[in-house]
Amino acid sequence: PEYVKELVQHHVGGYLKIAPEHTEQGPLSKMMKPGMGTYDKFKTLFDKFSAEAGKKQFLIPYFIAAHPGTSDEDMMNLAIWLKKNGFRADQVQTFYPSPMATATAMYHTDLNPLKGIHRDDRAEKVDVVRGEKRRRLHKAFLRYHDPNNWPLLREALKAMGRADLIGNGKHHLIPTFQPLVDGSYTSARRKNSTVSEPKTFKTMRVGSTPKPGQLLTQHTGLPPRATGKVPSKNFNNHRPR
């Protein structure tokens, strides 16, 4: 607690990025990360010491989709947790195998090297998310609030036997109706590839204030970049990979 108190009261500038990565043990065990109970305990201390210092500060958690060991049910449960806690992801990062990573070995072998590799059935199999449709589904669960993802999520939830999550109440994950949308999602990288409009008084950014309900799906260790635009509701200006 002493370390957390020192961190929160003297080394946090309004928000603190942390990486619980997921809520379910399937992917967390492959990442060698603790469960969400650790996040809850840290958040309790964070809120307590922030209040003691008279500071209004927030945690910005980081999550990832389609990591080896993640089932469709795991992503569904993560989406439920996100909605329950009022989080909405603006940008989404899906796992991509990179050199010298344990998760990459899992991705290419379907086996868990953390449990030992054997020629027989003793090796632990890993659920690897491949294929465009399934990877899109896992991303869609992270962006459950995006109407463009609702048709795919409805189809998946019905196939998973969780049609009870489709409805128009606060306890439902997605609604039954479908608004008029263009069916596409433009990433921040594509948005930033165009020439920005001249800055005016309305678009000049003087500063930003962290708000609750913000999360990241990738982290760089750097503060958000000043873009000259009005801050988005999700306070996430990092580029997706």
HUZI-V845141 format. One record per pair of residues at least 6 apart in sequence whose C-alpha atoms are under 6 Angstrom apart, sorted by the first residue. I is the first residue (numbers start at 1). J is the second residue. D is the distance in Angstrom with one decimal. If there is no record, write none. Layout:
i=I j=J d=D
i=I j=J d=D
//
This chain:
i=5 j=49 d=5.7
i=14 j=57 d=4.6
i=15 j=57 d=5.3
i=15 j=58 d=4.7
i=15 j=59 d=5.6
i=16 j=59 d=5.0
i=16 j=60 d=5.9
i=17 j=59 d=6.0
i=17 j=60 d=4.7
i=17 j=61 d=5.8
i=18 j=61 d=5.0
i=19 j=61 d=5.5
i=19 j=62 d=4.6
i=21 j=62 d=5.6
i=21 j=63 d=4.1
i=21 j=64 d=5.7
i=22 j=63 d=5.7
i=23 j=36 d=5.6
i=23 j=78 d=5.7
i=24 j=74 d=5.9
i=26 j=69 d=5.3
i=26 j=70 d=5.7
i=27 j=69 d=4.7
i=27 j=70 d=5.0
i=60 j=214 d=5.7
i=60 j=215 d=4.7
i=61 j=215 d=4.9
i=61 j=216 d=5.8
i=62 j=215 d=6.0
i=62 j=216 d=4.4
i=62 j=217 d=4.8
i=63 j=217 d=4.8
i=64 j=93 d=5.8
i=64 j=94 d=5.9
i=64 j=217 d=5.7
i=65 j=94 d=4.7
i=65 j=138 d=5.6
i=65 j=139 d=5.8
i=66 j=94 d=5.7
i=66 j=95 d=5.5
i=66 j=129 d=5.5
i=66 j=138 d=5.8
i=67 j=95 d=5.2
i=68 j=128 d=4.7
i=69 j=126 d=5.3
i=69 j=127 d=4.7
i=79 j=141 d=5.5
i=79 j=142 d=5.8
i=86 j=213 d=5.2
i=87 j=213 d=4.3
i=87 j=214 d=5.7
i=89 j=143 d=5.8
i=89 j=215 d=5.9
i=92 j=217 d=5.3
i=93 j=217 d=5.4
i=93 j=240 d=6.0
i=97 j=104 d=4.7
i=106 j=112 d=5.7
i=107 j=128 d=5.9
i=110 j=125 d=5.8
i=110 j=126 d=5.0
i=111 j=124 d=5.7
i=111 j=125 d=4.7
i=111 j=126 d=5.2
i=112 j=124 d=5.5
i=117 j=123 d=5.5
i=140 j=149 d=5.5
i=148 j=183 d=5.1
i=157 j=163 d=5.5
i=165 j=172 d=4.7
i=165 j=173 d=5.2
i=166 j=172 d=5.6
i=166 j=174 d=5.2
i=166 j=175 d=5.5
i=167 j=175 d=4.6
i=167 j=176 d=5.2
i=168 j=175 d=4.7
i=189 j=239 d=5.9
i=203 j=229 d=5.2
i=203 j=230 d=5.7
i=204 j=228 d=5.3
i=205 j=228 d=5.3
i=214 j=234 d=4.9
i=224 j=237 d=5.4
//
